[in-house]
Amino acid sequence: MNIEQARFNMIEQQIRPWDVLDQTVLTTFGFIPREAFVPDAWKNLAFADVEIPLGHDETMMHPKVEARLLQALNVTPDDNCLEIGTGSGFLTACLAHLSKHVDSVDIHEDFTRQAEQRLLDSGLKNYSLHTGDALRSWSSGQLYNVIAVTGALPNYLPRFEEQLAVGGRLFIVIGTAPAQHAMLVTRQAEGEFTRQMLFETGLKPLLGAVTESRFVF
């Protein structure tokens, strides 16, 4: 496989046609080596329009969904980010590349360990990885400019929006398959939020979300 040609095709044939026109996001997908974050057994699918298995019945998101997420969050070099669900570490790397710092938490210890090695190999340093259950107990105790939730919730929960600083943006997917919608939540002021539906998609549920989801706005 010609890796650079495959990367170019991913950007031009999958990501850009899905209304991702932000040049910073497109450049990030050209710069961060997605193939370095894919499990060895699936390297040949690193740039394909598929969800790549990671173990624990978890997958990497489609590249176009990752790109739409980054475009919606409009990450800047001054932003402190929180990622819920480290997974392979690829989105962590993209967020680190774009921002000041990323805290990323995953419930699976082996995901955290594997992502740590991949991120070390990438040369990025502005991140901290944590193992814990961000839906129930794990919290850094700080507010963030950007929060990316990489697993779906069947119903909306306020837990994550409460961790936004004023002006902060949250990307989250709500619903159960096949009716799921990506949403952008912005904290306009203390206690004031706007919630914007972005696009329909499909995403694995956040582990434990079914029993925790009680709040509907």
N, C-alpha and C positions, 0 to 999 in steps of 0.2 A: 504494500500500500504506500502510495506517495502521500506522506503525512501532511505536508503543507498544502497540497492540492485538496486533500480531504477536508482540512480545516477551512480553506477558502470556500469550498462548496457548502460546508455547514453554514457559514456566515451568509453567503449570497443566495443559497437555495432554500434554507430553512428559516434563519433568523430574520434577515432583512424583509422577506415577503410577509412575515408575521407582524408587520408594523413596528419593527424595531429599527428606528432611524437615528437614534442617538449615537453619534460617532464615537463618543467615549466608551459606550458599551460595546460597540462593534470592535473597537480597537482592543478592548480588554479580552474579548474572545479570541482575538488574533494573537494576543501576547501570553495569556495564561495557558500552559500546555495541558489541555483537557485529558489527553492520553495518559499523562502521568498520574491521574487521579482515578483511573478506571481499573478495576480488578484485572489481574493478568488474563484470566479466562475470557474476558470480554474486550480485550484491547482492539480487536477488529471492528468493534461497534462504537468506538470512542466518539465518532463524529456522526453517528447515525441518528435518525429521528425516532429514537426508541427510549424507553426507560430501562436502564441497565441494572441488573440485579446486584445487590451488595451483600446479601445475607439477612437473616432475621425477617424475611419477607419484606425487606425495604429495597428501594430502587433510587438511582439517580433520576432527577427530573429530565424531561426532554430539554435539549439545548435551547429551543425557542422559548420555553416557559422560564428557564433560568434568565434568559436575556430580557424578557418582558418584565420579570420581577425587578431586575437591576434598573431598567429604564424607569419603571414606576417609582422606585425609591429615590431616584435622582441623587445618588451618593456623592458627597463632596469630600475633599481632602481634610476638612475640619470635623467630619462626622465621627462619632463613636457609635459602633454598631453592635447589635446583639443578633445572633443567629440561633434559632431554635431548631435543632436537628443538623448536626455536623455532616452526617452521612460520609461521603467519600472525601470531603474537604475541598472539593472544587469550587463550590460557591463561596466557601470561607476564603479561599485564595482570591477570588474575584473581589469580594468585599474588602479584603485587606489591601489589595492593589489600589482600590478607589478611595479608601477612607483613612482616617487617623489611626483607628484601632478597632479590632473585632473581638468580642467575647462570643465563643460558640460553645453550645452545650448539647450533648447527646446522651441518651439514656443507655446506650450500648457502649461498654468500656472498650471493646475491641475496635469499634468505629473510631473512638477518640484516639486510641493508640496508633491505628493505621494512618489516620489523617495527620497526626503529629509528625510522623516520619515523612509523609508526602510533602507537607508544608515546609519542613526543615530542608528537604531536598530542593524545594522551589526557591529558597533564599529569602523568603518573606519572614519578617520578624515581628510585625505589629499585630499580633493575635495572641489570645489565651484560650486554650481548650479546657473544657470542664466536662466531667461525667456526672449526670444527675437528671432528675425528672423536673423539667422546667414547667410542666403543666400543674404540678402539685406543690413542690417544695423548694426546688433550686431557685435561688435569686442572688444576684450580685449586690443588691441593695442600692443600685444607682439607676439614673434615668438615661435613656439613649436617644440619639437623633434618628437612628434607623433601627428597625426591628424586622427581620425576615423570618417568618414561620414556614418551614419547609414541609410540614405535614398538615393535612386538612382537619378542620373541626366540623362536626355535623351541625352544630349551632354556634352562634357567636358567643364568645366569652370576653369579659372586660379585662381579664388578667393581664394580657399583653399590652393593651393600649394604656393601662395604668403605669407602665414602665417607660412611656414616652416623655421626653422633655418637650416643652412648648416649642412648636414648630417641627416636632419629630414626626416621622412617617413609619407606618406599619403595613407590611404586606402579609396578607393571610388569605387562605382559601376556605370557604364556608360551604357546607352541604355534604350530601352523600351521593356517590355515583348512581346514576349518570348526571345528576343535576348539581354541579359544583360551580361556584363563581369565585374568581379572584377579586379581592377587595383591597383598596388603599384607604387606610385610616390616618388622618392627620390631626394632631393635637393643636388646635388653634389658640387655646388659652387654658388656664387652669380649669378643669372640669368641662371644657368645650371641645368637642370632636366633630370632624366631618368624616363621612364614610361614603366612598365612591366605588361602585361596581365597575370592574375593569373588563373582564372577559370570562367566557366559560372555559373550563378546563377540567382535567381529571388528576387527582393527586391522592396518594396513599394517606390514610388517616393518621394523625398524630397518635402514638401509642397511648392508650388509656383515655382518649378523648371522648369515647362514647359514654362512659359512665360519669364523666365530669361536666358534660355540656348541659346546662340548665338555663342559661340566660339567652333570651332572644330579644333583639332590639326591634 
